Amino acid sequence: MPAHGSESRSPAQLRATPIDDTDFGSLAFFLSDAGLPIADLREPGRAFYRIEADDLVGYGGIEGEWSDRLLRSLVLLPDRRSVGLGGVVVALIEEEAKRAGVERLHLLTTIAARFFRAQGYADAARASAPAGIVSSAEFTRLCPANAAYLVKSLKAPS
């Protein structure tokens, strides 16, 4: 039997559940522990999800109210990292984003650009970001100017 957290999961086995007020403390704890920003978690226009199978795997979210939104606050619990779940979690958040009408997801990262590139995100120039993304707290104050800016289209190819 595989050790806890080492089994590979498919998107069907993991589920994303919108968080409620009781989950914000845990979300903030794990984000802070991973060195990710928490200052604006409760501001409007954010949707965060608990990612779980039989127990908690991590959290992820999207920010914005338009067809271009930010992928925000993706974090796996420490014992769930580096076991092949990250891509599955990203796919779950992307599915939630598609259901919300998102056409493109944008993100900023200082440490995980290679991971996100492997998930289909492409490097982009910050100057090309849509106004709604540029005006976000992520762009204006939470992420350093040297953070990689990546974008992924969620629309099916024509």
C-alpha positions as CSV (number, residue, x, y, z in Angstrom):
1,M,0.0,0.0,0.0
2,P,1.4,3.5,-0.9
3,A,2.4,5.8,1.9
4,H,0.0,8.6,2.8
5,G,0.1,11.3,0.1
6,S,2.3,9.3,-2.3
7,E,-0.5,7.8,-4.4
8,S,-1.3,9.5,-7.7
9,R,-4.9,10.8,-7.9
10,S,-7.0,11.6,-10.9
11,P,-9.2,14.7,-11.2
12,A,-12.2,12.5,-10.6
13,Q,-10.8,11.3,-7.2
14,L,-10.1,14.8,-6.0
15,R,-12.8,17.4,-5.6
16,A,-12.8,21.2,-5.2
17,T,-15.3,22.6,-2.7
18,P,-15.8,26.4,-2.3
19,I,-14.5,27.4,1.1
20,D,-16.6,29.0,3.8
21,D,-15.7,31.3,6.7
22,T,-14.5,28.4,8.8
23,D,-11.8,27.5,6.2
24,F,-10.1,30.9,6.0
25,G,-7.9,30.3,9.0
26,S,-6.5,27.1,7.5
27,L,-6.1,28.6,4.1
28,A,-4.2,31.6,5.5
29,F,-2.0,29.3,7.6
30,F,-0.9,27.1,4.7
31,L,-0.4,30.0,2.4
32,S,1.7,31.9,4.9
33,D,3.7,28.7,5.7
34,A,4.4,28.4,1.9
35,G,5.5,32.1,1.7
36,L,2.4,33.1,-0.3
37,P,0.5,36.4,0.2
38,I,-2.5,36.4,2.5
39,A,-3.2,40.1,3.0
40,D,-6.1,40.3,0.6
41,L,-7.8,36.9,1.0
42,R,-11.1,38.2,2.2
43,E,-11.4,41.0,-0.4
44,P,-14.3,40.8,-2.9
45,G,-13.9,39.0,-6.2
46,R,-12.0,36.0,-4.9
47,A,-13.2,32.3,-4.9
48,F,-11.1,29.8,-3.0
49,Y,-11.5,26.1,-2.9
50,R,-10.6,23.2,-0.6
51,I,-9.0,20.4,-2.6
52,E,-9.7,17.1,-1.0
53,A,-9.9,13.4,-1.5
54,D,-10.4,11.4,1.7
55,D,-8.8,14.3,3.5
56,L,-7.5,17.8,2.8
57,V,-4.9,18.0,0.0
58,G,-4.6,21.8,-0.4
59,Y,-6.3,25.0,-1.5
60,G,-6.5,27.0,-4.7
61,G,-8.4,30.0,-5.9
62,I,-9.2,32.4,-8.7
63,E,-9.5,36.2,-8.5
64,G,-11.6,38.6,-10.6
65,E,-14.9,39.0,-12.2
66,W,-14.1,39.0,-15.8
67,S,-13.1,36.5,-18.6
68,D,-9.4,37.1,-17.6
69,R,-8.7,36.1,-14.0
70,L,-5.8,35.3,-11.8
71,L,-5.0,31.9,-10.6
72,R,-4.4,32.6,-6.9
73,S,-3.2,31.0,-3.8
74,L,-2.4,27.5,-5.0
75,V,-0.9,25.5,-2.1
76,L,-0.6,21.8,-1.3
77,L,-0.2,20.6,2.3
78,P,3.5,19.8,2.9
79,D,3.0,16.0,2.9
80,R,1.1,16.2,-0.5
81,R,3.9,18.1,-2.4
82,S,6.1,16.4,-4.9
83,V,3.9,13.4,-5.3
84,G,2.2,14.2,-8.6
85,L,-0.9,16.0,-7.3
86,G,0.0,19.6,-8.3
87,G,-1.1,19.2,-11.9
88,V,-4.3,17.6,-10.9
89,V,-5.1,20.4,-8.5
90,V,-4.3,23.0,-11.2
91,A,-6.7,21.1,-13.5
92,L,-9.5,21.2,-10.9
93,I,-9.1,25.0,-10.4
94,E,-9.1,25.5,-14.1
95,E,-12.4,23.5,-14.4
96,E,-13.9,25.7,-11.7
97,A,-12.7,28.8,-13.6
98,K,-14.2,27.5,-16.9
99,R,-17.5,27.0,-15.1
100,A,-17.3,30.6,-14.0
101,G,-16.8,31.8,-17.6
102,V,-13.1,32.4,-17.5
103,E,-11.3,32.3,-20.8
104,R,-7.7,32.9,-19.7
105,L,-6.0,32.4,-16.4
106,H,-3.1,34.6,-15.4
107,L,-0.6,34.1,-12.6
108,L,2.5,35.6,-11.0
109,T,5.1,33.3,-9.4
110,T,8.6,33.7,-8.0
111,I,9.3,30.0,-7.4
112,A,7.0,27.8,-9.5
113,A,7.3,29.1,-13.1
114,R,8.7,25.8,-14.4
115,F,5.8,23.8,-12.8
116,F,3.2,26.1,-14.4
117,R,4.9,26.0,-17.8
118,A,4.6,22.2,-17.6
119,Q,0.8,22.7,-17.0
120,G,0.5,24.7,-20.2
121,Y,1.0,28.2,-19.0
122,A,3.1,30.5,-21.2
123,D,5.4,33.4,-20.3
124,A,4.0,36.7,-21.2
125,A,5.1,40.3,-20.9
126,R,3.5,42.2,-18.0
127,A,2.8,45.1,-20.4
128,S,0.4,42.7,-22.3
129,A,-1.8,42.0,-19.2
130,P,-5.4,43.1,-19.4
131,A,-6.4,46.1,-17.2
132,G,-8.3,44.0,-14.7
133,I,-5.2,41.9,-14.1
134,V,-2.8,44.8,-13.9
135,S,-5.0,46.6,-11.3
136,S,-5.1,43.5,-9.0
137,A,-3.4,43.5,-5.6
138,E,-1.1,40.7,-6.9
139,F,0.2,43.0,-9.7
140,T,0.2,46.3,-7.8
141,R,1.6,45.3,-4.4
142,L,1.7,41.7,-3.4
143,C,4.1,40.1,-5.9
144,P,7.5,41.5,-6.6
145,A,8.3,43.0,-10.0
146,N,10.6,40.1,-10.8
147,A,7.9,37.5,-10.5
148,A,7.3,35.5,-13.7
149,Y,4.0,36.4,-15.4
150,L,2.3,33.4,-17.1
151,V,-1.0,33.0,-19.0
152,K,-3.1,30.1,-20.2
153,S,-6.1,30.0,-22.5
154,L,-8.9,27.8,-21.1
155,K,-10.9,28.0,-24.4
156,A,-11.0,24.8,-26.5
157,P,-9.1,25.2,-29.7
158,S,-11.3,25.9,-32.7
